[in-house]
């Protein structure tokens, strides 16, 4: 077998170096992401990317309500554990957003298939999502806003991480604390104080259902002075809460 030419040897050498560097970078990113997720298993996030974006820029959209001016963009955010909110809060969020939250492992294939069918048969103007609460936490806590295949892949990756490294209780605590519930308003504690002038541990079932009902678009559907669409969503969530059996349905994560 003839010896390799000098140019070929250099190409092989550079390819091996590039492969080694790529593996090292990949391993470093993996370990950093695992450490990040593990830290948030016990520590509340100081902020999320969306909070920083809302702090810097007012959202722009047709029908948005309660948008603060550029000089008054102060983020309302207080992290709360499940012990610090009314048990109707996690029940309302499950009833509104992800009724299989306690039994799936981060992804709900039935919901994804259902959403895909509705979007395929729809008019293209009203897109139905199939994301679980776990996926929304992965997006809200660790990722930037936007729509791309790269971001969706990152969302799936972080969903697997938090389902592996966190409990369902911690996932719910993160969701109810960082979800956007109005312009510059994040989490049920900030929303409860803004809209109902009381702490989240005193929220009634109808109030929790109203907050959960506007979550798909909290900038368009009003929790304060709700319109007929928001009221209809509230009633739907209340029906789901009763159908699930009340707060006993979420007892395994609330400890009630």
BAKOLPA-555107 format. One record per residue: residue in one letter; x, y, z of N, C-alpha, C in turn. Coordinates in steps of 0.001 Angstrom, whole numbers, plus 500000, padded with zeros to 6 digits. Each point is the difference from the previous one (the first is absolute). Layout:
BEGIN
AXYZXYZXYZ/...
This chain:
BEGIN
X500852498802500000499148501198500000500885501244500000/X499839500888499026500866501174499909499773500931501175/X501059500696500479499861500935501129499122501187499635/X499352500557501016499131501160499771500843501221499693/X499505500814499132500697501235499671499981500947501189/X500914500955499980500074500984501084498698500783500130/X499383500382498893498743500759500021498875499172500596/X499968498710499658498954499125500524500176499821501504/X501245499844500442500262499854501427499569501232500774/X500263501184499429499573501233500651498480500085500083/X499312499587498933498534500029499998499433499099501081/X500564498804500143499542499066501022500263500570501401/X501181500603500151500354500592501297499019501103500380/X499709500924499069499078501101500281498582499493500256/X499607498947499274498675499426500211499887499408501401/X501047499311500443499995499427501344499968501097501063/X500745501076499772500019501104500942498633500681500090/X499381500181498818498676500628499971498971499114500690/X500097498689499776499070499071500644500185500012501514/X501281500003500443500274500039501429499475501285500631/X500195501129499303499517501283500516498473500020500076/X499345499467498954498535499969499989499474499148501156/X500641498873500260499579499141501111500215500689501345/X501100500723500132500271500711501249498985501111500233/X499691500754498924499004501067500119498632499411500329/X499642498894499319498723499360500269499898499499501433/X501080499401500504500001499512501380499890501149500990/X500694501115499705499938501165500890498596500590500032/X499368500100498832498638500535499945499028499083500730/X500174498704499850499128499050500685500143500133501516/X501235500022500483500224500105501446499493501335500539/X500170501081499217499518501305500438498479500021500087/X499330499386499018498538499979500016499469499167501159/X500661498887500286499586499169501133500188500761501309/X501140500695500133500244500787501212498973501106500149/X499654500651498899498999501075500002498661499476500505/X499569498871499447498721499413500402500050499567501469/X501107499427500426500124499562501392499960501174500974/X500617501104499634499963501183500868498560500460500201/X499230500034498922498609500450500099499088498976500662/X500539498824500270499221499032500777499776500516501413/X500933500828500478499896500529501371499949501525500051/X500494500673498958500106501463500016498999500601499021/X499332501070500411499052500693499119500760500800498954/X499563499983498753500665500804498975499905501487500332/X501100500739499897499921501441500240499175500716498948/X499971499456498792499225500567498889500005498976498869/X499175500243498988500016499179498793500280500904498807/X500296499379498862500275500794498796498804500862499632/X498785499456500166498807500773499659499836501192500928/X500301499835501273499932501130500934500934501125499560/X501215499637499617500967501002499568499530500690498727/X499405499229499101499495500589498759498828500934500267/X499083499584500871498857500857500331500457501262500733/X501050499862500807500530501172500702500553501019499019/X500580499521498911500654500890499041499045500550498949/X498995499182499597499147500392498880498538499677500306/X499126500912499643498563499753500129499559499056498882/X499198498981500312499519499098498955499043500717499059/X500047499619498748499159500623498981499102498929499402/X498692500240499999499073499040499428498593500560499980/X499197499511499083498627500456499858499168499531501186/X499313500934500663499117499647501098500677499796501321/X501262500351500120500692499849501283499438500989501011/X499952499550501253499332500777501048500959500225501166/X499934501191500580500760500283501214501490500103499793/X500418500479498826501424500116499702500564501266500647/X501065499845500746500619501132500666500861500795499023/X500116501292500241500846500843499184501470499735500254/X500846500543499139501428499739500082500601500459501323/X499432501023500610500570500496501243499510499286501242/X499091499044499837499405499333501170500079498486499899/X501047499503499352500110498563499768500817499354501120/X499320499718501091500621499361501153499393498605500164/X500834498995500071499542498616500054499443499662501378/X498793499432500018499414499439501216500247498492499983/X500751499524500984500346498576500024500382499599501416/X499292499008500522500333499433501298499849498496499924/X501080499303500228499961498544499952499233499472501210/X499138499021499763499224499388501066500055498481499882/X500076499325501144499908498546500033498531499610500078/X499732498715499878498610499539500083499421500194501392/X500859500059501007499512500249501354499540501446500186/X500369500874499064499715501427500147498881500481499083/X499319499078499321498865500369499158498810499126500365/X498825500450499661498791499208500244500036498716499168/X499514498877500513500019498747499239499169500053498727/X499104500981499904499228500151498766500873500481498845/X501167500598500301500863500532498939500588498890499134/X500730499011500573500501498932499128498885499212499326/X498875499827500694498872499302499370499503500769498783/X499851501321500127499526500806498880500978499948498828/X501304500040500290500995499965498926499975498661499276/X499871498915500743499896498679499379498715499907499180/X498888500479500568498712499930499303500000500816498718/X500748501093499989500004500886498841501028499603498951/X501182499556500455501127499874499080500440498577499699/X499862499087500973500644498695499823499403499001500986/X498876499406499638499289499134500937500689498652500218/X500975499683499169500756498761500174501374500259500624/X500160501183500583501291500418500549500581498991500983/X499168499447500852500487499115501056500386498611499499/X499606499650498782500251498636499535500933499921498789/X500201501108499291500929499918498863501425500289500468/X500955499808499100501408500200500328500593501184499227/X499182501023499850500481501211499346499329500288498680/X499526498961499314499369500166498696498677499244499987/X498998500620499422498679499382499893499724499768498522/X500259498794499533499851499706498576498560500151499536/X499052499639500867498588500145499622499658501467499750/X500492500884500872499733501426499826500675500540498746/X501200499515499700500708500450498799499266499579498737/X499519498751499994499253499512498831498700500774499840/X499301500235501109498750500750499962500236501412499484/X501052500650500478500313501364499556500356500015498519/X500763499004499562500389499945498591498780499843499098/X499055499164500417498783499802499200499174501280499934/X499854500687501137499227501244500018500654501072499147/X501319500093500076500699501003499201499934499673498513/X500053498709499659499939499584498600498619500293499405/X498965499803500805498638500207499517499491501417500233/X500788500836500689499571501354500312500256500966498875/X499765501292500305500156501033498992501405500599499965/X500884499513500877501369500496500025500189501252500821/X498912500598500473500101501233500775500082499733501497/X499405498897500435499990499671501425500758498688500191/X501251500115500383500864498835500165499831499444501422/X499708498696500076499834499324501286501314499337500375/X500440500223501221501239499391500464499747498711500755/X501020499145500051499882498748500734501058499864501069/X500573501138500409501083499966500978499480499658501391/X500765499223500724499680499679501379500521501103500920/X499620499930501268500538500937500979501514499863500084/X500511498786499927501447499782500051500695500683498834/X499444499890498799500584500662498845499961501520500153/X498912500508500549499898501442500186500998500505501035/X500254499201501034501016500379500978501379500015499347/X500301498980499208501285499962499301500177501248499138/X498954500381499295500062501189499136500103501274500818/X499156500125501018499939501253500763501255500251500835/X500573498938500557501095500167500952501365500020499320/X500197499159498987501348499813499473500234500571498599/X498957500362499276500180500318498589499508501387499636/X500436500427498846499573501262499420498645499824499325/X499343501120499719498722499950499307500223499907498493/X499023499447499317500108499876498552499572498623499551/X499959499830498688499600498721499430501045499570498981/X500644498905500293500973499430499077500202498543500381/X500538499216499068500243498598500295501090499845501064/X500958500922500002501060499949501000499417500196501400/X499105500999500142499420500256501311499108498844500436/X499238499420499066499149498863500351500838498796500436/X501139499800499343500878498908500401500562500258501400/X500395501253500256500503500352501330498907499839501043/X498761500352499646498870499845500921499797498536500362/X500061499123499002499841498574500261501131499490500900/X501212500467499749501150499584500808499833500412501461/X499643501260500235499842500466501378498777499373500659/X498995499656499212498839499295500555500415498656500572/X500820499270499256500502498710500488500831500200501270/X500822501051500019500841500245501174499170500283501247/X499013500894499881499251500353501210499101498860500447/X499491499208499061499197498838500396500866498946500672/X501285499982499674500919499030500596500533500477501343/X500308501298500101500712500528501168499108500716501005/X498780500358499599499077500665500910498820499085500298/X499307500313501076498734499342500292498863500743499296/X498855499355499908498832500686499440499628501222500841/X500211499892501291499720501123500896500860501209499621/X501296499760499761500885501112499654499643500587498634/X499639499158499064499598500497498679498782500907500127/X499030499590500806498805500817500191500341501308500707/X500859499952501006500409501227500696500660500981499041/X500834499479499126500669500862499034498984500600499027/X499060499188499559499013500481499039499127501093500593/X499464499776501192499087500979500578500726501270500452/X501334499940500046500754501165500443500540500854498859/X500261499400498835500635500766498927499111500211498780/X498840499351499933499121500176498841499545501451499887/X500002500520498782499551501376499775498489500076500164/X499529500934500841498581500142500274499521501432499812/X500688500711499141499685501386499705501297500723499684/X499900501190499433501213500720499662500814500296501255/X501264499590499987500925500199501128499557499266501266/X499089499046499876499471499274501153500249498514499807/X500774499405500912500398498604499862499690499234501281/X499278498900499843499670499136501115498696500371500673/X499440499022500712498690500197500604500033500984501166/X501128500088500693500059500948501117499910501433499492/X500796500331498992499957501351499436498645500275499374/X499425499000499305498706500188499363498898500173501033/X500046499211501077498991500109501045500038501375500657/X501205500484500266500118501320500615499543501099499044/X500299499847498722499635501035499023498507500025499730/X499396498833499808498609499946499554498988499868501135/X500402499323501091499043499741501078500404500639501321/X501170500635500031500468500736501183500104499109501245/X500508498802499782500231499084501120501035498973499594/X500496499263500992501026499003499749499403498760499326/X500857499255499316499541498813499276499512498893500916/X500367500043501279499511498950500907498547500218500394/X499418501119499558498593500280500311499115499977498760/X500542499535498887499213499955498767498866498977500102/X498828500397499532498866499089499935500079499188498711/X499165498980499894499978499178498794499653500820498754/X498962500870500029499712500810498811501149500934499617/X500696500558500984501124500895499701501169499223499394/X500301498829500561501064499169499447499646499554498582/X498731499667499779499557499586498667500111501140498994/X499743501213500434500110501156499103501453500223499597/X500912499931500956501418500170499677500485498900499056/X499601498766500282500417498891499147499360500091498617/X498780500495499950499288500067498728500596500979499008/X500634501069500491500559501001499086501441499684499614/X500568498920500558501408499696499755500385499826498534/X499180499443499130500459499883498617500405501336499373/X499367501078500419500382501328499501499641501045501046/X500809500144501041499657500912501100500088501474499636/X500542500308498829500052501393499566498716500410499272/X499251499002499552498767500300499264498751499727500847/X500023498940500788498869499690500861500243500601501376/X499037500720500528500189500778501218499575499212501241/X500871499952500983499632499436501301499332501065500858/X500356501249499768499312501104500660498917500492499047/X498798500200500515498862500402499165499871499089498787/X499859498676500212499998499043498885498792500187499074/X500241499807498717498948500051499007499304498658499870/X499060499874499072499237498758499863500851498790499626/X501059500210499208500864498870499624500755499484501217/X500543500924500800500717499600501213499061499307500982/X498764500484500112499031499359500891499661498595499520/X499877499835498693499706498676499458501146499033500294/X501236500489499878501153499169500314500015499648501485/X499648500960500836499950499754501433499000498897500325/X498817500054499406498981498990500251500445498624499519/X500678499962498861500505498717499492501020499397500972/X500887500838500529500995499510500949499321499501501279/X498998500726500487499278499575501194499322498650499784/X499410499788498828499378498709499701501048498890500014/X501163500275499411501070499002499991500507499705501413/X500072501028500829500437499804501386499051499078500743/X498713500195499792499018499131500653500064498589499421/X500163499899498692500033498686499358501214499184500459/X501101500673500283501205499311500467499882499545501449/X499000500511500710499787499576501376500468500984501052/X500244501237499593500412501013500961501470499891500370/X500362500632501111501406500080500395500599498639500346/X499175498989500233500527498653500256500792499481498816/X499682500502498794500689499543498784501481500360500027/X500349501125500642501394500434500026500631499787501380/X499360499186500836500475499801501381501406499438500038/X500386499204499004501332499378500047501126501017499842/X499712501177499421501040501022499910499804501124501005/X498783500190500485499757501055500973500199499523501432/X499871498683500207500123499460501348498753500213500847/X498914500441499350498756500245500746499329498664500354/
